[in-house]
Amino acid sequence: MTRQGLFLTFEGIDGSGKSTQARMLADFLRNEGREVVLTREPGGSDGAEEIRNLVLQGDPDRWSAETEILLFTAARRDHLERTIEPALSAGKVVICDRFADSTRMYQGLSRGDLRGLVDQLHDLMIGREPDLTLLIDMDPDMGLNRAKSRQGAEERFEDFGPELQRRMRTGFLELAKEFSDRFKVIDGNRDVDSVAADVKDIVSRVL
């Protein structure tokens, strides 16, 4: 936790329920009297939302992995400058649905080993990690079924298929070990309220 505020992120494969948990946590903390900014990536600022439309819609092979990394980094930089850092400086709790860990996984692993490039750009242009990351761990097949059932326009990564989801799950769990000082892994293969109870308990202890 920083002196200014708390920067908290949710991570997980598609369909893991992290977006729902992020919203529920924001409501809980607001009811507790906390000032909360609920945001997401890619997105969270006007410029970043425009980039979101570019990277999450269309053919799965629309962009090369290298181009995607640049687009996500540009979106994150704008998000950091315009939304995250001002909120933290004001002492607020920032809850972000995905951050750099998703880029480490999706762009770093999905089509080759580009993790080193992701980390280089992160160090150069972003330069900060969350104070706390909640990984909602979910069975890949169940998560993909959930994600596809939404039938939204932003299904580009879901369209890569179940094998990518399995690789992403393994990758996220390995990432949780790598950054064990800030990661907490929560079993997402349960009902929403049970998951939310664990989330609230962890965050309340940190706060």
C-alpha positions in Angstrom: 0.0 0.0 0.0 1.3 3.4 -0.9 1.1 6.5 1.3 -1.1 8.1 -1.3 -3.7 5.4 -2.0 -4.1 1.7 -2.8 -3.7 0.4 -6.4 -5.4 -2.9 -6.7 -5.8 -5.1 -9.8 -7.8 -8.1 -10.7 -6.4 -10.7 -13.1 -7.5 -14.0 -14.6 -8.4 -15.8 -17.8 -11.4 -14.8 -19.8 -14.7 -15.7 -18.0 -13.1 -16.0 -14.6 -15.5 -13.5 -13.1 -12.9 -10.9 -12.2 -15.0 -8.0 -13.7 -17.9 -8.9 -11.5 -15.7 -9.2 -8.5 -14.1 -5.8 -9.2 -17.6 -4.2 -9.3 -18.7 -5.9 -6.1 -15.5 -4.9 -4.3 -15.9 -1.3 -5.4 -19.5 -1.2 -4.1 -18.4 -2.8 -0.8 -15.6 -0.2 -0.2 -17.8 2.7 -1.1 -20.3 1.5 1.4 -17.4 1.5 3.9 -16.8 5.1 3.2 -13.8 4.7 0.9 -13.3 6.8 -2.2 -13.0 4.4 -5.1 -12.1 4.6 -8.7 -13.2 1.5 -10.7 -11.4 1.2 -14.0 -10.3 -1.3 -16.6 -7.7 -2.2 -19.2 -7.4 -1.7 -22.0 -9.3 1.5 -21.4 -9.9 3.7 -18.4 -9.2 7.0 -20.2 -10.6 8.5 -23.4 -7.5 7.7 -25.5 -7.1 4.2 -24.0 -10.8 3.4 -24.8 -10.2 4.2 -28.4 -7.2 1.8 -28.5 -9.4 -0.8 -26.7 -11.7 -0.9 -29.8 -8.7 -1.6 -32.0 -7.3 -4.5 -30.0 -10.3 -6.4 -28.8 -12.5 -6.5 -31.9 -12.0 -8.1 -35.3 -10.1 -11.1 -36.6 -7.8 -12.9 -34.1 -4.8 -12.3 -36.4 -5.6 -8.6 -37.0 -2.4 -7.5 -35.3 1.0 -9.1 -34.7 1.9 -9.8 -31.1 4.6 -7.1 -31.3 2.1 -4.5 -32.6 -0.4 -5.5 -29.8 2.3 -4.9 -27.2 2.9 -1.4 -28.4 -0.8 -0.6 -28.5 -1.5 -2.0 -25.0 1.5 -0.1 -23.7 0.3 3.2 -25.3 -3.2 2.6 -23.8 -1.7 1.9 -20.4 0.5 5.0 -20.4 -2.5 7.2 -21.1 -4.6 5.4 -18.5 -1.8 5.8 -15.9 -1.3 9.5 -16.5 -5.0 10.5 -16.8 -6.8 8.2 -14.4 -4.7 6.0 -12.1 -2.0 8.4 -10.8 -4.3 11.4 -10.1 -6.6 9.1 -8.1 -3.8 7.6 -6.1 -2.4 11.1 -5.4 -5.8 12.0 -4.0 -5.7 9.1 -1.6 -8.3 7.0 -3.4 -8.5 3.2 -3.9 -8.0 2.4 -7.5 -9.5 -1.0 -8.6 -8.4 -2.0 -12.1 -9.8 -4.9 -14.1 -6.5 -6.1 -15.7 -3.2 -4.3 -15.8 0.4 -5.2 -17.0 0.1 -8.8 -15.9 -2.4 -9.4 -18.6 0.0 -8.1 -21.2 2.7 -10.3 -19.8 0.4 -13.2 -20.4 -1.6 -12.5 -23.5 0.9 -10.7 -25.6 4.0 -12.2 -23.9 2.9 -15.8 -24.3 0.1 -16.2 -26.8 2.1 -16.2 -30.0 5.7 -16.8 -29.0 8.0 -15.9 -26.1 7.8 -12.1 -26.0 7.7 -11.7 -22.2 11.1 -9.9 -22.3 9.9 -7.3 -24.7 6.7 -6.7 -22.6 8.9 -6.2 -19.5 11.3 -3.9 -21.3 8.5 -1.6 -22.5 6.8 -1.8 -19.1 10.0 -0.6 -17.3 10.5 2.1 -19.9 7.0 3.6 -20.2 5.0 2.4 -17.1 7.4 1.8 -14.2 5.0 0.7 -11.5 3.3 -2.4 -10.3 0.0 -2.7 -8.3 0.1 -2.7 -4.6 -2.1 -5.8 -4.6 -3.2 -8.2 -7.3 -6.1 -10.6 -6.9 -5.9 -13.6 -9.3 -9.3 -15.2 -9.8 -8.2 -18.8 -10.8 -10.8 -20.6 -13.0 -11.0 -23.8 -14.9 -10.1 -22.8 -18.5 -13.0 -24.7 -20.2 -15.5 -23.3 -17.8 -14.1 -19.8 -18.2 -14.2 -20.0 -22.0 -17.8 -21.2 -21.9 -18.7 -18.2 -19.7 -16.9 -15.8 -21.9 -18.4 -17.0 -25.1 -21.9 -17.0 -23.6 -21.7 -13.2 -23.3 -21.9 -12.9 -27.1 -20.3 -9.5 -27.1 -18.2 -7.8 -29.8 -15.0 -8.0 -27.8 -14.2 -11.7 -28.3 -11.0 -11.5 -30.3 -8.9 -13.3 -27.6 -11.7 -15.8 -26.8 -11.6 -16.8 -30.5 -8.0 -18.1 -30.1 -9.7 -21.1 -28.5 -9.4 -23.3 -25.3 -5.7 -24.1 -25.7 -4.8 -20.4 -25.2 -7.0 -20.3 -22.1 -5.2 -23.3 -20.6 -1.8 -21.7 -21.3 -2.9 -18.4 -19.8 -4.1 -20.1 -16.6 -0.8 -21.8 -16.2 1.0 -18.6 -16.9 -1.0 -16.6 -14.4 -0.3 -19.1 -11.7 3.4 -19.0 -12.4 3.2 -15.2 -12.4 1.6 -15.3 -9.0 4.7 -17.2 -7.7 7.1 -14.8 -9.4 5.4 -11.8 -7.8 4.3 -13.5 -4.6 4.7 -10.3 -2.6 1.6 -8.7 -4.2 -0.4 -11.7 -5.7 -3.2 -13.4 -3.9 -4.8 -16.4 -5.6 -8.6 -17.0 -5.1 -10.5 -20.0 -6.2 -13.0 -18.8 -8.8 -14.7 -22.2 -9.4 -17.4 -21.3 -6.8 -20.5 -19.2 -6.5 -20.0 -15.4 -6.8 -20.7 -14.6 -3.2 -18.2 -17.1 -1.9 -15.5 -15.6 -4.1 -16.5 -12.1 -3.1 -16.2 -13.0 0.6 -12.6 -14.0 0.1 -11.9 -10.8 -1.9 -13.4 -8.6 0.8 -11.4 -10.4 3.5 -8.1 -10.0 1.7 -8.6 -6.4 0.8 -9.9 -5.4 4.3 -6.8 -6.9 5.9 -4.6 -4.9 3.5 -6.5 -1.7 4.1 
